[in-house]
Amino acid sequence: MSRGRGRPALPSPFTPTVQKRYLDEITTGARLEDAASTVGVHRNVPARHARTDTAFAKAFEEAKARGREARRANGPHNASRYRYYGCHCPDCRKDHAAKRKDRRHRADDRAAEGRVIDLGSGRDSPSSFLLPLPSSGRAA
């Protein structure tokens, strides 16, 4: 029996075995698009499937959370990890200190060149420069 006009619906390529492989890829830390291309489906298929299948949606969210943790655990030890994830190992501390020192030297160089603009000098509040001054002839 036909469902109506047009072509009959094809079976979904996102079978339970493909779903399991996809979730395993996500759990190991792969990006969503990369995991979809690895298992051979379009990148929108898993999200669309999660809207209709609550069990898959729950497993998908858990896999994404585990994948985030895996990416964080496997990431490089640098200033970013020191600042955003609170890793204070010797490598992260050393890189953070070097980057901070470099930022401070660049700021000192800019100040020496006179490129630093002080917007708050002689004003009562930081937002006062947005208001017209009485000498401009316009009422506030």
C-alpha positions as CSV (number, residue, x, y, z in Angstrom):
1,M,0.0,0.0,0.0
2,S,1.3,3.4,-0.9
3,R,1.6,6.3,1.7
4,G,0.7,8.8,-0.9
5,R,2.3,10.5,-3.8
6,G,6.1,10.4,-4.4
7,R,8.7,7.9,-3.7
8,P,8.4,5.4,-0.9
9,A,10.5,6.2,2.2
10,L,13.9,4.5,2.2
11,P,15.1,2.7,5.3
12,S,17.2,4.9,7.5
13,P,21.0,4.4,7.3
14,F,21.2,5.3,11.0
15,T,20.7,1.8,12.3
16,P,21.3,0.8,15.9
17,T,24.8,-0.5,15.1
18,V,25.6,2.8,13.3
19,Q,24.2,4.7,16.3
20,K,26.5,2.8,18.6
21,R,29.5,3.4,16.5
22,Y,28.6,7.1,16.3
23,L,28.2,7.4,20.1
24,D,31.5,5.6,20.6
25,E,33.2,8.2,18.3
26,I,31.7,11.1,20.2
27,T,32.7,9.5,23.6
28,T,36.3,9.4,22.5
29,G,36.3,13.1,21.8
30,A,35.6,13.4,18.1
31,R,33.7,16.4,16.8
32,L,30.1,15.7,15.8
33,E,30.7,16.3,12.1
34,D,33.8,14.1,12.1
35,A,32.0,11.3,13.9
36,A,29.1,11.5,11.4
37,S,31.4,11.3,8.4
38,T,33.3,8.4,10.0
39,V,30.2,6.3,10.3
40,G,28.9,7.4,6.9
41,V,25.8,9.6,7.7
42,H,25.2,13.3,7.1
43,R,26.0,15.5,10.0
44,N,22.4,16.4,10.6
45,V,21.1,12.9,10.9
46,P,22.0,12.2,14.6
47,A,20.5,15.4,15.8
48,R,17.3,14.9,13.8
49,H,17.2,11.3,15.2
50,A,17.6,12.6,18.7
51,R,14.5,14.7,18.4
52,T,12.3,11.6,17.8
53,D,14.1,8.9,19.9
54,T,14.4,9.9,23.6
55,A,16.7,6.9,24.5
56,F,19.1,7.9,21.8
57,A,18.8,11.6,22.8
58,K,19.8,10.7,26.4
59,A,22.7,8.6,25.2
60,F,23.8,11.3,22.8
61,E,23.9,13.9,25.6
62,E,26.0,11.6,27.8
63,A,28.4,10.8,25.0
64,K,28.9,14.5,24.3
65,A,29.6,15.2,28.0
66,R,32.1,12.3,28.1
67,G,33.7,13.6,24.8
68,R,34.2,17.0,26.3
69,E,36.0,15.5,29.2
70,A,38.1,13.3,26.9
71,R,39.1,16.4,24.8
72,R,40.0,18.3,28.0
73,A,42.0,15.4,29.3
74,N,43.9,14.9,26.1
75,G,44.5,18.6,25.4
76,P,47.9,20.2,25.5
77,H,49.3,21.7,28.7
78,N,49.6,25.4,28.1
79,A,48.4,28.8,29.3
80,S,44.9,28.2,28.0
81,R,44.5,25.1,30.2
82,Y,46.0,27.0,33.2
83,R,43.5,29.9,32.7
84,Y,40.3,28.1,31.8
85,Y,40.6,24.6,33.4
86,G,42.6,25.4,36.5
87,C,45.5,23.1,35.7
88,H,48.5,24.3,37.7
89,C,51.0,21.7,36.6
90,P,54.6,23.0,36.0
91,D,54.1,23.0,32.2
92,C,50.9,25.1,32.4
93,R,52.4,27.5,35.0
94,K,55.5,28.0,33.0
95,D,53.6,28.7,29.7
96,H,51.1,31.0,31.5
97,A,53.9,33.0,33.1
98,A,55.8,33.4,29.8
99,K,52.6,34.6,28.0
100,R,51.7,37.0,30.8
101,K,55.2,38.4,30.7
102,D,55.0,38.8,27.0
103,R,51.6,40.6,27.3
104,R,53.0,43.0,29.9
105,H,56.0,43.8,27.8
106,R,53.8,44.5,24.8
107,A,51.6,46.8,26.9
108,D,54.7,48.7,28.1
109,D,55.9,49.0,24.5
110,R,52.6,50.5,23.4
111,A,52.6,52.9,26.4
112,A,56.2,54.0,25.5
113,E,55.1,54.7,21.9
114,G,52.2,56.8,23.1
115,R,49.5,54.6,21.5
116,V,47.6,54.1,24.7
117,I,44.4,56.2,24.8
118,D,43.1,57.2,28.2
119,L,39.3,57.8,27.8
120,G,38.7,58.6,31.4
121,S,41.1,61.5,32.1
122,G,39.5,64.6,33.5
123,R,36.0,63.0,33.5
124,D,33.8,62.2,36.4
125,S,32.6,58.8,35.2
126,P,33.5,56.4,32.4
127,S,30.2,57.0,30.7
128,S,30.4,60.8,30.8
129,F,32.2,61.0,27.5
130,L,29.0,59.8,25.8
131,L,27.0,62.9,26.9
132,P,27.3,66.2,25.0
133,L,29.3,68.9,26.7
134,P,27.5,72.2,27.5
135,S,29.9,74.0,25.1
136,S,28.5,71.9,22.1
137,G,25.4,74.0,21.9
138,R,23.0,71.1,22.2
139,A,20.9,70.3,25.1
140,A,21.2,66.9,26.8
